[in-house]
Amino acid sequence: MKWEIVIGLEVHAQLSTSSKIFSGASTAFGAEANTQACAVDLALPGVLPVLNRGAVERAIKFGLAVGAHIAPRSVFSRKNYFYPDLPKGYQISQFDLPIIGQGALTICVPETTTEKAYEKLVRLTRAHLEEDAGKSLHEDFRGMTGIDLNRAGTPLLEIVSEPDMRSATEAVIYAKMLHTLVRWIGICDGNMQEGSLRFDANVSVRRPGAELGARREIKNLNSFRFLQQAIEYEAQWQIDTLEAGGKVQQATVLFDSDKCETRAMRSKEDAHDYRYFPDPDLLPVAIDADWIERVRKTLPELPLAKRARYVADLDLSAYDADTLTSSREMADLFEATLSEVPGEAKLCANWLMGDVSASLNREDRDVAHCPISPQQLGGVLKRIVDGTISNFAAKEVFKTLWSEGGDPDVIIEEKGLKQISDVGTLEAMIDKIIADNAAQVAEYRSGKEKVFGFFVGLAMKASKGSANPAQMQEILKRKLSNQK
């Protein structure tokens, strides 16, 4: 019998403030353990938290980006639970009055061998501000655990979705879209290796149309691959358990990436287990319309709007537009390059998605560290458009720019890469090729037109890739036809 998987995600985004949410301690990554935990973070007697305005503004910015309700009044609460790396014995978070209310994101699921491409609306329940806990460091070889409180008090925005996703694929696409968005609007660096973005996946299964089943929450997933694997394993485990006559109990589970399986950690708490109550040391947060409008003016053009513009105004395919808006850095590089060669959007897109991306991947670089500037890349593309160089020669210029830098026009001159367009020169070259390859000429004359590619290859080799392709092929066809 068929089962339906039901997934909701809780995404913890570390906000890009330089100081913590309730203290002035640094949030910089990589400091020596316990060197960035001040008296407020350690909850020493007599200290009081002071809310970081920058964290609030980043939350507002996210709310605007997802079309969410921004609460004119929100309240911080104490979420009570004991963990060794939680110095106060409670976490300052938000419960019944979060800063960001309901919003939505539209995800685009690509076509597969079994399904057509489709769009899906994923509703956002809320996004609330909270502080992070510290970190437990388990030294298995010593049988000891140490506590690093540098992360304690780091500002987080917890983004909670409705259980609208029905597959691990949808969940990963949604997570990637959030990752792109928070980086795009500059509220989080999205560095999952450093813990800047973490996912908790709530997974349950049910018969289609039935009530929601018991959910198990998979905690602290820090890669898209682990998110996919964890959901797929957990969903199948629940299905196997139910089909064997067992019962799924609500629980919190961890994902073992080495064994590629989930395992129960503890029974899943409900809100009342945390004994939430308003934090008496923090006033309610008041956000007026003027503040919201000031933040709105700082928002860049958002990915979905840019994507739609690329398709409508630049006549790019949906696939090209998706790829070019996969990060703000890629979109900026595309637009800066296009400004060098106006009207050549498809040419720019092809090079960015082809040679540039391949070179970045080969050297494990991100777009922000591309060694070729938009002006340099645009200079290469200009010479393709005006016929100065062929695509083949352009790749040679690109390789030189990537490894050595320089000016495209100077490289073209120094390497003798200018395209040969002189008819007499091309005819002399082709006459020799035809004279030296009588057997292949006979094949072509007998109707085997695929042999034409053989002659094209010889002509490009003879010209060292500098022959004007269109002219060269026109002359080849004319001269081969004349000999039939």
N, C-alpha and C positions, 0 to 999 in steps of 0.2 A: 504493500500500500504506500501511497505517496505521502511524504512529509514536507512541511514548509518550515524553512529556517527563518527565525526572526532575530534581527540584530539591531542593537542600539549602541552607539559609541559615546564614551566620555573622553574628551581630549584635553590634556593638560598642556597649555602653552605657557612657557616661561616668558614673561614680558621683558622687553628690551631696555628696562631702566638700568641705570648704572648703580643704583642703590636699592636696598630691600624695601618691601612694601610698608613696613612699620618702623624702620630704623634707617640710619645713614650708612650702615655697613655695605661694603662693596659686594656686587653680584658677579664679579669677574670669575671666569672659569679657570681652574687649574692651580689655584693657590694652595700652599701647604695646609694640611688639615688643621682645622680649628683656628685659623688666623683671620677669618672674616666673620666671626660671630661675636657681636658686641653684647653689652649688658641686656639690651632689649631683646635680642634674639635668644639669649639664655634665660630670660624671664627671672632675672635677679630681683630681689625685693626692692620695691620702691620705684621701679621703672614703669614708664607709660608708653604705649605705642602711639605713633603719629603717622597718619595715612599719607602715602606718597601720591601726590597729585598726578605725576606722570603715569602711574599705573591706572588711575581712573580715566585719564584721557585716552590711553590705549584701549581700554575696554569700550569706551564710547565709540572710538574709531571702528572697532570690530562690529559693534552693533549697527552702525550706519552701513557698513559694507554688506551685511546680510539682511538688511531691511527689517531689523528687529525693533521692538519697543524698548526705549531707554527710560528706565524708571526715574521719575523726578525725585524720588526718595528711596534710598536703599539702606539696608541695615547689615552690620557685621554681627555675627554670632560666634559663640564658642562651641566647637564640635568636640565633645569630650571622649577621648579614648587614650589608652596607654600604649605607647611604643617607646622603646629605648632611645630612639632618635627624635622624639618629640619633647623638647625640654620642658614645656609648660604643663604637659599632661593634657593639653587640649590644643586644637588647631583653630586659629581665627579664620573663619570662612563666612559664607552667606547662605542662608537657608530659605526662609519664606519670603524675603524681599530682596531678590538678586538685582544687580545693576542692569542686566540685559534680559529682556523677556523673549517672547517667541519671535523667531525669524525663520529663514529657510535658505537652502542652497539647492540649486538644480545641478544634478550630475549627469554626465553624458556617458553612457555605456556603449562601447564600440561593438561592431558586428562580430559575431563568431561563426563557426561552421554550423552551429545549431540555432542561433538566434540572430534576428536583425538588430541593428543599432537602435537604441531608444534613450529617451531622457526620463529622469525621475526626480521628483521633488522630495528632498529629505528635510523634514521639519526640525527646527532647533527648539528645544524646550526652553532653554535658558543658557546664559553664560554668566558665571559669577566669579568674583575676585576671592582669592584666598592666599594664605602663605604656605610655602612648601615646608616639609619636615627636613631633618638632617639625613644622613646616610649611614647605614650600618656596613662596616667593612669586615667580612668574614675571612679569617686567615685559617683555612682548613688545616694547613700543615702544622699549625701551632694549637689548633683547637680553641682559638680565641676570636672574639669579635670586638672591633674597635668602633668608636662613634666619631664621625666627622660632621660637625655642625655648621660648616660653611654654607650649606644650602638652606639651613633653617631661616625662614623669613623671606626667602626669595619669592617675588611676586608671581602668581600663577593666575591665568584665566582658564577656568574649567568650562569647556563647551560641551553641553549635553544635548544629544539628539533624541528624537522620538525613535521608537523601534520600527523604523520604516524600511530598513534594508533587508533584503531577502537572500543574499548570497555573500560569500567572502569577497567576491569580485566587486560587488556594489560597495561593500564596506571599505575596501582598499581605495577605490576610485574617490569615494567621499573623503577619506583620510588624506589622500594626495591633494585633493582640491583645497581642503582646509590648510594643508601645509603650504601650498602655493599662495593662498590668500593672506595668511598671517605674515608671510615674508614679504608679499607684494605691498602691503600697507605699512610695513615697517614696525610691527608691534612685537615680533618674535623672530629670532634668527633661524629657527627651524632645525637647528643642529641636533639630530636625534642621538648621535654618538655622545654628545655632552649632556643629554637629558633635557634638552630645551623643548622637546615635543614628545609626549608619551600618550599611549592609548590604553584605555580600559574598554574591553568589549563585553557587552552583556548579550549572551547567546541563549536562546531557547528554541525548542522545536514543537510543532503542533500539526494536527491534521488540518488541511486547508479549510478555513472558515471557522475552526474551533476557537475557543478562548486561548489566551496566551498560556504557554506552559511555564513551569518553574525555570527561572533563569539562573545561569551561573556566570559570574563576572570574572573574566580573565584580566589580571592586573599587569600593569607596567610593561606593555609591549613597546619596543623602541625601534622597530623597523617595519616597513610595509610587508616585507617577506614574512616576518614572524607573525604579523597580524593575519595575513592570509592563511598561513599554516595552522595557527592556533585556532582560528574559527572553524576551519575545515575539520580539524581533528575533533574539536569539542562537539560540533554538530553531529558528526558521525557517532561519537561515543554516546551522546544522548539518545540518538535513534536506536543504536544497538541495545542500550540499556532498556528502553521502553519496549522494543520488540521482543526482548527476552523475558518480559513480564516484570521488570524492575521499576523503580520509581526514581525520578531525578529530584534531588533535594537542592533547594536554593543554597548556593555556596560561593565563596571566593576561591578562585583557583589560580595557579601559576602555570606558565608555559615553559617547559624544559626544551630549549632549542636544540640541545644535543640529541635528545631522544625523540624530538618532534611530537611531544604529547603534553597534555595538561594533567595537573594533579591538584587535588583539593588542599587548600591551606587552612580554611576555617569556614564555619557557617556564615552565610551572608547576613550582615547587619541591616536592619531597617532604620529609618530616621530616628525613631524613638529610642533606639539603643544608644545613640550618641548624646542624648539629653541636651539638645540644642537650647541655648537661651541667648538673648542679645548681650553682646559684650558691653559691660558697664563702662569700660575705659574709652570707648569709641562712639562719637556722635553719629547720628544718621548722616548719610551722604546726600546732599542736595544738589541736583543738576538742573539748571534752568535752560530755557530755549536758546539764549544767547551763547552759552557755553557749547551747546551741541552744534550750533551753526558755525562757531569758530573752528571746531574740530572738523566739521564737514568740509570746510574750505581747504583743509590740508590733505584731503583724500586724493590720490591719483585716479586716473581712469582705471576702472576695475577690469579684471580679466575677461569676464563675460561680455562687457560692453566693448572692449577692445577686439575680442574675438569676432563679435557680430560686425564690427566696423571693417575688419580685414576682409570678411566675406563679401559684405555689401559694397564697400567703396574700392577695394583693391582687387576684387574678383579672385580671391584666393579660395581654395577648397576648405571645407570644414576641418579636414585633417591638417592642412598646412597651418590654419589659424590656431588650432589647438596646440600644435607643436611650438609655434612661435610665441604663444602666451603661456608656455609651461613655467616660465619664471619671468619676473620683471626685467631681469638682466638680459634675457634673450630678446624680449620684446623691444627693449631700449636699443640693443645692438642692431636689430632688424630695422627699426625706424631711422636710426642714425645712418645706417648704410644706404637705405632707400633715399635719404635726403641727398646723397652723393650722386645717385643715378635715378632721378625721378622717373616714374612711369615704368620701372622695371621691377615691380614687386615680386613676380614669380621667379625671376632670375636671382634676386636677393634671397628669397626663401629657399630656393634650391641649394644655393651655396652654403647658407647657414645650417640647413638640415643635413647637408651632405658633407663637404670637405671640412667645414669648421667643426661641426659636431663630432665627426669621426676623429679629428685630430685632438679635440678636447678629451674625448673618451680614452683614446690611446695613451694620453699622458696623465689621465685621472685629474684633469683640471675642471673647474667650473667656469661658466661663461664670464663671470666677473673677472677672471684672470686670463682671459684670452689675450695672447701676445700680439694679435693683429688688431689695429684700430679700425673703426668704421671708415675712416678716411683712406686707409691703405686698401681695405677690401673693396671699397667703392671705386678706388683708382684702378684696380684690376678689372672690375666689372665694366667700367667705362670703356676700357680698351677692347673688351669683347664686343660691346654694343657698337662701337664705331669701326669695328673690323680690323683694328690694328693687330690683334693677336687672336689665335684660335682658342677654343676651350682647352685643347691639349696643352698649348703653351701657357695658358692662364694657370694651369695646375702647377707648372714649373715655377712661375712667378710666386704663386701662393706658398709653395714649399720653402722658397728662399726667404720670403717675408716672415714665415713662421719661425724659422730657425735663426735668421740673421737680422731681420728687420730691413729697413731701407725704404726707398721710393720705388713704386712699381714701374714708372717710366724709365728710371735709370737702370733697373734690373733688366727690363726688356731690351734696352739698347746694348748693355754690356754682354748679355747672353745671346744676342742676335735672334730674338724670338719674334720679330715682326713678321706678320703674315705675308706670304708671297701671293700677290694678286696680279702680278704682271703676266698677261696672257702668253706672251712669247716664251718666257721662262718656264711656265707650267707646261706648255705644249712640247717644248724640247725634252723636258723631263719625262713626260708621258710617252712620247715617241720612243724613247730609249727603253722604257719599261715594256712596251708592246713588242718591240723588236726582240727583246731578250726572253720573252715568254710566249713563244709561238704556240706551244701545246695548249696553254690555258686560253689563248685567243681563240683557238679552234673550238675548244669546249664552249666558250661563250657564244661563238657564232652558230653552234649547233643547237642553241636554245637553253643551255645551262646557265641561266642568268645569276645564279647564286655565286658563280665565279667572280662576279663583279666586286664582291667584298675583298677578294684576293688582290685585285688591282688597286683598290682604295688603300689597303694596308701597305702595299709596296710604295705607292705615291707618298703616303704620309711618312714612311720611313726614309725615303729618298730626300724628302724636304725637311727632315728632322722635325716633323710636326708643324711646320710653318706654312704649308700650303693652305690657301683659302679653301675650305672644304666644299662650299657650294660651287665655286668656279672649277675646282679640280674635278669634281664629279661630273659636271656638265661637259667638260672637255673630254674626260674619259669615255663617257657615253657616246659622244659625237664621233670620236676617233675609232672606237670599237665598232660602232654601227657602220661606219664608212668602209670597214674591212669585211663586212658580211658578204 
